[in-house]
Amino acid sequence: MTFSLGIVGAGQFSGQFATLFHAHPGVGDVYVTDLLPERAERLVAAQGLAGTFPSYEAMLESPAVDAVAVFTQRWTHGPLVLQGLAAGKHVYSAVPMAITVEEMAAIIDAVRTTGLTYMMGETSHYHPATVHARNQIAAGAFGRLFYAEGDYVHDMDLGFYEAYRYSGGENWKATASYPPLLYPTHSVGGVLGAWQTHAVSVSAIGVRDERGDGVFDRSVSQFDNDVSNATALFEVAGGGSFRTNEFRRVGYPSHIRESRFRFFGTEASMEQLATVALWQDKKGVEDISELLEPKPTLAPDDPSLAHIAPELRAAFTSGSAPVHDRSRLPRVFDRLHNGHEGSHHFLVDDFVTAVTTRTLPPVNAWVAARYTLPGVIAHESARQGGVRLEIPDFGDAPEA
């Protein structure tokens, strides 16, 4: 059984996923639409896809499309996902899920009432450190886990200026000011993807930007935002806490590793930095760097990456790490590029599997809300000077 897929947005990121969806044995025809039709046409021609649609609305009206994959500007996902579900399409969405509590609640309601598949493509759920910590937590190796840390540290100078110019057009500075805490899933998702709990309250602090180049300038920002770095401290259900950092002005080599994680329990701890990862207990320290290190599957100078800033190419080339279990993946993926610490292959396969078997994907609507909503509330806390705020929760996904 196969299904057809419509890709929404033909930017730098979606092309990498178009290749994987097109190659997956569970997917048939792949179509593309973009606000700039020439981008959709170029992607279809380059990869031999089924064709284009003149608009998202036309794609949703077509019986030739069974599911859609949304790769548009990050603040647009919520409404586009709701349109897709209302049209009877299964939906894969890039992160974040949405940017308001109301949008997330509406997506969960739509998934519940329609029975359609929704999955958010959070890369850090499949991050090698997350996978290893998840396995160790399940085995009880940490003892009682009581604290964790997740960082998404990506300086604007390392490729983001080029990316925002590409996606934002003439007014790119207005959108490049996107608030860091409204894009929280690369840090929150790695923590909660391992620790089976959810955040219940938060206090956050934002640091005003001082570059003075019109980015993160409230008078320019579409989001009334002048914060480029932010830190949030979350309380979790069942006791314990975790801290996340979302940094856009930071002296750090994000092209080596932009998301990194630490977990602390009563019996053991685990810490990851840019080039080293350690497992520690009361007896000593074990270097587990090799276990968590993805091996590249695509050269950074591959012609297919020519349109992507050199500083961003590592995110599109990383292969799988030894901790990843590739046995369930289609064998055709063994010859195709991967990305974001080995996550892309698993993201695509989990969505396809969920649609074809009508089962819940790992990052379903309820999980996606738990990865996204903490950042939305943290953003509000930072705007109120760090006041501690409660985080709503939509509960666990219903059992099949």
C-alpha positions, -999 to 999 in steps of 0.1 A, spaced: 0 0 0 13 34 -9 0 69 -6 6 101 -25 22 132 -9 21 169 -16 51 190 -4 42 225 7 71 248 3 101 242 -20 128 259 1 163 248 11 150 222 37 122 206 18 143 194 -11 162 171 11 130 155 24 115 153 -11 143 129 -21 136 107 9 98 107 5 101 100 -32 125 70 -25 104 55 3 86 23 -9 55 34 10 51 66 -10 38 69 -46 35 102 -64 51 133 -49 38 168 -58 50 202 -49 35 237 -44 52 269 -34 42 306 -33 70 311 -59 60 286 -86 94 286 -102 108 270 -70 83 242 -71 90 236 -108 127 235 -102 123 209 -75 100 187 -95 124 189 -125 155 182 -105 141 151 -87 116 138 -113 86 143 -91 49 139 -103 42 176 -108 32 209 -92 1 226 -80 -6 263 -84 -16 267 -48 -19 249 -15 -57 252 -19 -56 235 -52 -34 207 -37 -59 201 -9 -88 200 -34 -71 173 -54 -81 136 -49 -46 127 -62 -30 138 -30 -35 117 2 -11 135 26 8 168 28 42 177 42 45 213 53 79 230 50 69 267 52 79 296 74 78 285 110 50 308 122 27 296 94 25 259 103 -5 259 126 -31 273 101 -17 252 72 -18 220 92 -55 227 102 -63 234 65 -48 200 56 -66 181 82 -99 198 74 -94 187 38 -90 151 48 -52 149 43 -26 133 66 -1 159 77 36 160 83 48 193 96 82 208 101 88 224 135 74 242 154 39 227 157 23 262 160 29 294 179 -2 297 201 -20 276 226 -52 279 206 -36 266 174 -21 236 192 -55 228 208 -72 230 175 -47 206 158 -52 181 186 -90 184 183 -88 179 145 -66 148 148 -89 134 174 -121 140 154 -108 130 120 -86 101 129 -60 114 104 -22 111 110 -3 141 122 34 141 129 58 170 138 93 165 123 114 172 154 149 162 146 162 161 182 138 132 191 162 111 170 194 129 181 219 102 191 222 117 226 184 115 230 182 80 217 210 68 241 195 86 271 161 72 263 175 37 262 194 43 294 164 57 312 143 27 301 170 4 315 170 23 348 207 32 345 203 68 357 185 58 388 160 86 394 163 113 368 159 146 383 175 172 360 184 177 324 196 204 300 190 210 263 207 236 242 201 248 207 231 271 201 232 284 165 247 318 159 230 339 132 264 345 115 267 308 108 243 305 78 211 320 93 215 354 76 217 336 42 188 314 51 165 342 61 174 362 30 165 332 9 131 327 26 122 362 36 127 383 5 131 420 7 117 421 42 139 393 56 150 413 86 114 414 99 112 376 100 149 370 110 139 384 144 118 353 151 118 349 189 142 321 200 117 306 225 90 302 198 114 278 181 120 256 212 117 220 200 154 214 191 162 218 228 130 208 246 123 179 223 157 163 230 151 164 267 115 153 267 122 128 239 143 109 264 126 118 297 90 105 296 75 135 314 62 170 305 68 205 317 43 221 341 57 255 347 85 278 335 105 309 343 125 324 314 149 353 308 157 369 274 188 389 265 182 420 243 203 420 211 230 446 207 242 440 171 224 470 158 220 457 122 182 458 121 178 421 131 162 416 165 151 453 164 116 458 177 109 486 153 116 462 124 105 429 138 73 413 126 71 397 161 78 428 182 110 410 193 144 423 203 157 392 221 183 370 204 194 347 234 170 332 260 172 307 288 142 289 304 140 268 335 111 243 335 95 222 363 84 188 352 55 166 363 65 141 389 93 162 403 125 175 388 135 202 363 153 210 331 169 240 316 171 250 279 191 276 261 181 291 227 210 312 215 213 331 182 243 352 192 269 329 206 306 320 202 301 283 195 307 260 164 271 252 156 282 236 123 298 208 145 268 203 168 239 228 173 217 207 197 233 191 227 220 175 259 228 166 295 209 143 319 215 138 357 202 110 378 208 97 413 230 69 399 246 82 367 248 112 344 255 119 308 269 151 292 274 161 256 294 190 242 304 199 207 330 172 202 327 149 232 301 130 251 306 114 285 288 88 306 295 92 343 286 73 375 300 71 410 329 49 398 342 70 370 338 84 335 334 67 301 339 85 268 309 76 246 316 101 218 320 75 191 287 58 201 269 91 194 288 104 164 270 103 130 291 95 100 285 118 70 267 102 40 270 132 17 300 155 10 296 191 21 306 201 -15 281 179 -32 264 199 -60 230 193 -45 239 216 -16 253 244 -37 223 267 -28 228 262 9 252 283 30 284 264 37 279 269 75 245 250 73 256 221 51 266 198 80 229 196 90 221 181 56 250 156 54 252 138 87 246 100 86 236 77 114 254 71 147 262 36 161 234 41 186 208 44 159 189 12 149 187 13 112 173 -22 108 137 -10 103 145 15 76 141 9 39 173 -4 24 172 23 -3 179 48 25 213 32 30 225 50 -2 208 84 4 218 115 23 208 120 59 208 151 81 205 167 115 225 141 134 209 112 115 173 121 121 160 126 85 157 89 76 138 81 108 115 111 105 104 101 70 100 64 78 80 71 110 55 93 91 51 68 63 47 39 87 21 58 107 0 67 76 2 32 61 -5 13 93 -28 39 108 -8 40 140 4 70 161 38 82 151 63 89 179 60 127 177 22 127 173 0 158 180 0 153 218 38 148 220 43 177 195 24 200 219 46 190 248 77 198 228 63 231 215 40 247 241 67 250 268 86 275 246 55 295 239 48 299 276 85 306 282 85 334 257 56 350 276 75 345 309 106 363 294 84 392 282 71 395 317 106 396 332 109 360 342 77 355 361 69 318 367 40 307 346 20 274 345 21 254 312 -11 239 300 -11 202 290 -33 183 266 -26 149 281 -13 117 266 -22 105 232 -52 82 232 -44 45 231 -52 27 198 
